[in-house]
């Protein structure tokens, strides 16, 4: 019957797609910028955040973002300070006040206990 054949084909197709996806699990995939998805407002590609200079609202240079940890609830920016220490900054509205991707600059509100 035609419905049964279609269902079997769909199952085989799904298995094939799943197999291909499994092959790339935990891998980095390079995508050209023009092929990238459009992000929502106040969302950024990790590659654009890494290397950004981080400043407090008062203008103090804290260092550079060296990594972005994806925790599930919110990202956490790892900032290497000028004296070589690392600060973990939650990427939440209360902390991240401005992200300027073009100039690789992030302004933060330094909440008590972050350093």
C-alpha positions as CSV (number, residue, x, y, z in Angstrom):
1,X,0.0,0.0,0.0
2,X,1.3,3.5,-0.9
3,X,0.9,4.9,2.7
4,X,3.0,2.1,4.1
5,X,5.8,2.6,1.5
6,X,5.8,6.3,2.2
7,X,6.0,5.7,5.9
8,X,8.9,3.3,5.4
9,X,10.7,5.8,3.2
10,X,10.2,8.6,5.7
11,X,11.6,6.3,8.5
12,X,14.7,5.4,6.4
13,X,15.2,9.1,5.6
14,X,14.9,10.1,9.3
15,X,17.5,7.4,10.2
16,X,19.9,8.7,7.5
17,X,19.5,12.3,8.7
18,X,20.0,11.2,12.3
19,X,23.1,9.3,11.4
20,X,24.6,12.2,9.6
21,X,23.8,14.6,12.5
22,X,25.4,12.1,15.0
23,X,28.6,12.2,13.0
24,X,29.0,16.0,13.7
25,X,27.9,15.9,17.3
26,X,30.4,17.8,19.5
27,X,32.1,19.2,16.5
28,X,32.6,22.7,15.3
29,X,31.1,23.5,11.9
30,X,32.4,26.5,10.0
31,X,29.6,28.7,8.4
32,X,30.2,31.7,6.2
33,X,28.9,34.9,7.7
34,X,26.5,35.4,4.8
35,X,24.9,32.0,5.4
36,X,24.5,32.4,9.2
37,X,21.1,32.7,10.8
38,X,19.8,36.2,11.7
39,X,20.0,36.7,15.4
40,X,17.5,38.3,17.7
41,X,18.2,41.7,19.2
42,X,20.8,41.5,22.0
43,X,22.0,38.1,20.8
44,X,25.5,37.6,19.5
45,X,27.7,35.0,17.9
46,X,30.3,33.7,20.3
47,X,33.0,34.4,17.8
48,X,32.1,38.1,17.9
49,X,32.2,38.3,21.7
50,X,35.6,36.6,22.1
51,X,38.4,39.2,22.0
52,X,36.2,42.0,23.1
53,X,37.6,44.5,25.6
54,X,35.5,44.7,28.8
55,X,35.1,48.0,30.7
56,X,33.1,48.9,33.8
57,X,30.5,51.6,33.6
58,X,33.1,53.9,35.2
59,X,35.5,53.2,32.3
60,X,37.9,50.8,34.1
61,X,39.5,48.4,31.6
62,X,39.0,44.9,33.1
63,X,40.5,42.9,30.2
64,X,39.4,40.7,27.3
65,X,36.8,38.0,26.8
66,X,38.7,34.8,26.2
67,X,35.9,32.3,26.3
68,X,32.1,32.0,26.4
69,X,30.6,29.2,28.5
70,X,27.2,28.0,27.6
71,X,25.4,27.0,30.8
72,X,21.9,26.6,29.6
73,X,20.2,29.4,31.5
74,X,22.6,32.1,30.3
75,X,26.1,32.4,28.8
76,X,29.0,33.2,31.0
77,X,31.9,35.4,29.6
78,X,35.4,34.4,30.8
79,X,37.4,37.6,31.0
80,X,41.2,37.6,31.3
81,X,42.2,40.6,33.4
82,X,45.2,42.8,32.7
83,X,47.0,41.1,35.6
84,X,46.3,37.6,34.2
85,X,43.4,36.6,36.5
86,X,40.1,35.3,35.2
87,X,36.7,36.8,35.9
88,X,33.4,35.0,35.1
89,X,30.7,37.4,34.1
90,X,27.1,36.1,33.6
91,X,25.7,37.4,30.4
92,X,22.6,38.8,32.0
93,X,20.9,42.2,31.7
94,X,22.0,43.3,35.2
95,X,25.6,42.8,34.3
96,X,26.1,43.3,30.5
97,X,25.1,46.9,29.9
98,X,26.3,47.4,26.3
99,X,27.8,45.2,23.6
100,X,29.5,47.0,20.7
101,X,30.5,44.2,18.2
102,X,32.0,46.6,15.6
103,X,34.4,48.1,18.2
104,X,34.8,44.8,20.2
105,X,33.8,46.6,23.4
106,X,31.6,45.4,26.2
107,X,30.5,47.6,29.1
108,X,29.4,45.9,32.3
109,X,27.9,46.8,35.7
110,X,30.3,45.3,38.2
111,X,28.0,43.8,40.7
112,X,29.3,43.1,44.2
113,X,31.0,39.7,44.4
114,X,31.9,39.3,40.7
115,X,35.6,40.0,41.3
